[in-house]
Amino acid sequence: MNAPDISIIIPCYNEVENVAPLVEALEGVLTDVAWEVVFVDDNSPDGTMKAVRKLAETKPYVRGILRIGRRGLSSAVIEGALSASAPIIAVMDGDLQHDETCLREMITALQTDRADIAVASRHIKGGSNEGLSNGWRRFLSNAGIWAAQWLLNVPLTDPMSGFFAVKRTVFTQRAPFLDGHGFKILLDLMIARKEPLRVHEVPMTFRNRAHGESKLDSSVMFIFAQNLAKNSFRRRPALAYGAIGLAGLGITVGLKALCTHCRHSSSS
């Protein structure tokens, strides 16, 4: 087996039914590329790592990292990426919602040095986020995108994307500055250093989940909001204070209107 040109990192938790289909999908796309896939599993109780090991018995390009007592997508990505030696590192979810065909254009953009990082975007021409299962998930995602673009000035149409590829040298340089908490490693990677990264965006159709349950909920977004606030004060303090002022004004106006309504209701 040749040394891989690309290492694909899959952070996962309870994705046992998606392991084999995901590897099969990668096999169908990366026919002329030396690659490996690294599943980083946070000790899933459903047997995800058992499925990975079963495939690895016959497929040397499949391997797994089992984490005990450690949880979190960002830290799993960091651990998996730092275990890789390929010149390109890609990150994908393990739920089959990311379109693996995007990898070809990502690899080309990095190998030809047109970019430092290639991002699969749902929000450029040809992309779609129809795989977001309901309006609540779309609201959470869109709110995060707006906040990241406005507060941190990140030059991405989809800073909430979980599917991207980056040069290993870039990742290694930025790894010591990564927060390692939460679920949005791409945003953390983009702002880890002052030097901007050259970005190439690839349109992606975000597919419906085949098996398992989504991990995106209000608690995930709360952690994201905490990290966003922390980085906003560090990078653009004036704008961050202004945003808080506007939010406070909005809350004040809303409470005043509510109190006025309550007084009128009680008097009538």
C-alpha positions in Angstrom: 0.0 0.0 0.0 1.4 3.4 -1.0 1.6 6.3 1.5 -1.8 8.1 1.4 -2.2 11.4 -0.4 -5.1 12.3 1.8 -6.2 11.3 5.3 -10.0 11.6 5.9 -10.8 12.1 9.5 -14.3 11.0 10.7 -15.2 12.1 14.2 -18.1 9.8 15.2 -20.4 8.7 18.0 -23.1 6.1 17.5 -22.7 5.7 13.8 -22.4 1.9 13.5 -24.8 1.7 10.6 -23.0 4.3 8.6 -19.4 3.0 8.8 -19.5 0.5 5.9 -21.6 2.6 3.6 -19.3 5.6 4.1 -16.2 3.6 3.3 -17.9 2.2 0.2 -18.8 5.7 -0.9 -15.2 6.8 -0.5 -14.0 3.8 -2.5 -16.3 4.8 -5.3 -14.9 8.3 -5.5 -11.2 8.0 -4.7 -10.4 5.4 -7.3 -7.1 6.9 -8.4 -6.0 8.5 -5.1 -4.0 6.9 -2.3 -6.1 7.5 0.8 -6.9 6.4 4.2 -9.9 7.0 6.5 -9.5 7.4 10.2 -12.6 7.0 12.4 -12.2 8.8 15.7 -14.8 7.3 18.0 -15.7 8.5 21.5 -16.4 5.0 22.8 -19.8 4.7 21.2 -22.1 2.2 23.0 -23.6 1.0 19.7 -20.4 -0.8 18.5 -19.1 1.8 16.0 -15.5 0.9 16.6 -16.2 -2.8 16.3 -17.6 -2.1 12.8 -14.4 -0.1 12.0 -12.1 -2.9 13.1 -14.0 -5.4 11.1 -13.5 -3.4 8.0 -9.9 -2.8 8.8 -9.2 -6.5 8.8 -9.5 -6.6 5.0 -9.1 -2.9 4.1 -5.6 -1.5 5.1 -6.8 2.1 4.4 -9.3 1.9 7.2 -8.2 2.6 10.7 -9.7 3.8 14.0 -8.9 5.7 17.1 -10.9 4.7 20.2 -11.1 7.5 22.8 -11.9 6.6 26.4 -13.0 9.3 28.8 -12.8 12.1 26.2 -15.7 13.5 24.2 -16.2 16.2 21.6 -16.0 16.7 17.9 -13.3 19.3 17.8 -10.9 17.5 20.0 -11.6 14.3 18.1 -10.7 16.0 14.8 -7.5 17.4 16.3 -6.4 14.0 17.6 -7.2 12.3 14.3 -5.5 14.9 12.2 -2.3 14.9 14.3 -2.1 11.1 13.8 -2.0 11.4 10.0 1.0 11.8 7.8 -0.7 12.5 4.5 -0.1 16.0 3.0 -3.8 16.7 2.9 -6.2 16.2 5.8 -10.0 16.1 5.2 -12.7 16.2 7.8 -16.2 14.7 7.2 -19.1 13.8 9.4 -19.9 10.1 9.8 -23.6 10.4 9.0 -23.5 10.3 5.1 -24.9 13.8 4.8 -21.7 15.1 3.3 -21.3 14.6 -0.4 -18.1 12.7 -0.8 -17.8 13.6 -4.5 -16.7 17.1 -3.3 -13.4 15.5 -2.3 -12.0 15.4 -5.9 -12.2 19.2 -6.3 -10.9 19.8 -2.8 -7.8 17.6 -3.4 -7.1 19.3 -6.7 -7.3 22.8 -5.2 -4.8 22.0 -2.5 -2.4 19.9 -4.7 -2.2 22.7 -7.2 -1.6 25.2 -4.4 -4.7 27.3 -5.3 -5.7 27.3 -1.7 -4.7 26.4 1.8 -8.1 25.1 2.8 -11.0 23.9 0.7 -14.5 24.0 2.2 -17.7 22.2 1.0 -20.4 25.0 1.1 -24.2 24.7 1.1 -24.5 28.4 0.3 -22.7 29.0 -3.0 -24.2 28.4 -6.4 -24.9 24.6 -6.8 -25.0 24.0 -3.1 -28.1 23.2 -0.9 -28.9 22.6 2.7 -32.1 20.6 2.1 -30.7 17.8 4.3 -31.3 19.9 7.4 -34.2 18.0 8.8 -36.4 20.9 10.1 -36.8 24.6 10.3 -35.2 24.7 13.8 -32.0 23.2 12.6 -31.9 25.6 9.6 -32.4 28.5 12.0 -29.6 27.4 14.2 -27.3 26.9 11.3 -28.1 30.2 9.6 -27.8 32.1 12.9 -24.4 30.6 13.4 -23.3 31.5 9.9 -24.5 35.1 10.2 -22.8 35.6 13.6 -19.5 34.1 12.4 -19.4 36.3 9.3 -20.5 39.5 11.1 -18.5 39.3 14.3 -15.4 37.5 13.1 -15.2 38.6 9.5 -14.6 35.1 8.3 -14.4 34.9 4.5 -16.6 31.9 4.0 -20.2 31.5 2.8 -20.6 28.5 5.1 -18.4 28.8 8.2 -20.6 26.2 9.9 -19.6 23.5 7.4 -18.2 20.3 8.9 -16.7 19.2 5.6 -13.4 20.6 4.6 -9.8 19.7 3.5 -6.7 21.4 4.6 -2.9 21.1 4.0 -1.4 19.1 6.8 1.3 21.8 7.3 -1.3 24.4 7.8 -3.2 22.3 10.3 0.0 21.4 12.2 1.0 25.1 12.4 -2.4 26.1 13.8 -3.1 23.1 16.1 -1.4 24.6 19.2 -3.8 27.6 18.9 -7.0 25.6 18.5 -9.6 25.7 21.3 -10.5 22.0 21.1 -14.0 22.5 22.5 -17.4 22.4 20.8 -18.4 21.2 17.4 -17.3 23.8 14.8 -13.6 23.1 14.2 -13.5 24.9 10.8 -14.3 28.3 12.3 -11.7 27.7 15.0 -9.1 26.7 12.4 -9.8 29.8 10.3 -9.3 32.3 13.2 -6.5 30.5 15.1 -3.8 32.8 13.6 -3.9 36.3 12.3 -2.6 35.3 8.9 -5.5 34.6 6.6 -5.9 31.3 4.8 -6.5 31.1 1.1 -9.9 29.5 0.7 -11.5 27.5 -2.1 -15.2 26.7 -1.7 -16.9 23.8 -3.4 -20.7 23.6 -3.7 -22.2 20.8 -1.7 -25.7 19.3 -1.4 -26.3 18.5 2.2 -28.1 15.2 2.2 -30.7 13.7 4.4 -29.4 11.5 7.3 -29.7 7.8 6.5 -29.3 6.4 10.0 -28.9 7.6 13.5 -29.8 11.0 15.1 -28.4 14.5 14.5 -26.1 15.9 17.2 -27.0 19.5 16.3 -29.3 20.9 19.1 -29.6 24.0 21.3 -26.8 22.8 23.7 -24.3 22.4 20.8 -25.2 26.0 19.6 -24.8 27.3 23.2 -21.2 26.0 23.2 -20.7 27.5 19.8 -22.1 30.9 21.0 -19.7 30.8 24.0 -16.7 30.3 21.7 -18.0 32.9 19.3 -18.3 35.5 22.0 -14.9 34.7 23.4 -13.2 35.0 20.0 -15.2 38.1 19.1 -13.9 40.0 22.2 -10.4 38.9 21.3 -10.4 39.8 17.6 -13.0 42.6 17.2 -13.8 44.0 20.7 -15.5 47.2 19.6 -17.9 45.3 17.4 -18.5 42.7 20.1 -19.4 45.3 22.6 -21.7 46.9 20.1 -23.5 43.6 19.4 -24.0 43.1 23.1 -25.4 46.7 23.4 -27.8 46.1 20.5 -28.9 42.8 22.1 -29.4 44.4 25.4 -31.4 47.3 23.9 -33.6 44.7 22.1 -34.2 42.8 25.3 -35.0 46.1 27.2 -37.5 47.2 24.6 -39.1 43.8 24.5 -39.4 43.7 28.3 -40.8 47.2 28.4 -43.4 46.3 25.8 -44.3 43.2 27.7 -44.7 45.1 31.0 -46.9 47.7 29.2 -49.1 44.9 27.8 -49.4 43.3 31.3 -50.5 46.6 32.9 -53.1 47.2 30.2 -54.4 43.7 30.6 -54.7 44.0 34.4 -56.4 47.4 34.2 -59.0 46.1 31.8 
